[in-house]
Amino acid sequence: MQATCRMCGSPSLRSRDHVQGYQFVECGICGFVFAPCITDDHAADHHPAPSLGASQWGRGSGEFLEPALELIGPGSSLRILDFGTGCSAGPFALAERGHDVTSVDVTPPVHGGLGRAAESRLDLGLPHEHFDLVFSYQTFEHLPEPLPILLELCRLTVPGGLVMVHTDMEVPERQGGFARWRYVTPPSHCSFYSHRTFRVFCANHGLQMAHASPTAVILRRPARKVQAA
């Protein structure tokens, strides 16, 4: 069976590089780069335990979320979903700012007492159209088959809500060559995106690109149209 892009479904794939024994391909339509031999099951067998590294604790301030919070604007408590919490203190910092935060991960979050853990990355068991903001920090590079998960996260946002995906994309280090980019560490880091990847996703699924930076994109679910009387 011919491989197709795991973000846009296109069969237009070209060979990229071998990295640590894994062959990567790039989609000619959306620019998504992945290794066809790395599947969800394969990644689950190699999924690292949550780390207490500085990068995880450093996002406890929630500063990386400021572009999304500015787009939403000042107001009352937001309903926020943190997908891929790991060991982050971020949900606690957001809760202290008055937001209602739910945390999910492929494994139960290390910190107890807040939110809920989801055993499955795809069936989150959460209500439809529940969150004003969904974000995922440094998680999507770990997902071999990201499209169903991204669609589920978009489904969980209210009309007009935002989905923020934080992962290294248009960073200077990538210009030195894919195989030499230190971010490429298969099978853990196995999926690599560009702004074009998410623009094509938005066009295919009726969303809007609201913000883009070298390490993040913010997608907006369109607000419902008011029915004429």
C-alpha positions, 0 to 999 in steps of 0.5 A: 500500500502506498504511503500517504501524508499523515497530515493532509492525506496526499500521496505526493511524498519524496524521500528526505533523510535517514536519521538514526536508522529511520527513513523520513519522507516529506509531503509535497503538498503540506511539507509535513515530514515523518517516518512511515515506519514509526507508528503510534504502536511503535512510538508507544513502546519507546515513549519516554517517561515524563521528565522534570527538566527545566524546559518543562518547569519553565513553561509554568509561567504560561508566557508562551500562551500570551499570544493566544490569551491576547487573541481571546482578549480580557474577560472571565475565567477561560475553560482551558485544555492542556494536552500533553501536560507531562510534568509541567506546572503550567496548569497550576499557574493557569488555575491561579490566574482564575482559569478552569484547567483540564490536563490530559496526557498519554500517561497520567500527569505527575502532579495530582489534584488537578484535571484528569488523565486520559489513557488514550490520546484519541478518545479523550472522553471529554464533552463536545465543544467544551474549551475556549482554548486548547494548547499542546506544548512540545507534544506534537513532535512525539505523535507519529499519526497526529491528524486524528488527534489534532482533529479531536482537539479542534472538535473540543473547542467552542465556536470561535475557540483557539487551538495552540500547537507549540512545536519547533518549526520555522527555527534557524537551526532547521536551515542547517539540514534536516539530518543535522537538526538536533530536534530530530531524535527518532523515534521520540521526536518523529513528526515535523511541521511547517507553517504550510502544514497548518495552513493546508490543515486549516484549508482542508478542515474549515479553520483559520490560522490566527497566529504563527511564530517559529515555534507555535501556531494558533488555529481558530475554529470559526464562530457559528453564523447567526441564523436569520429570523 
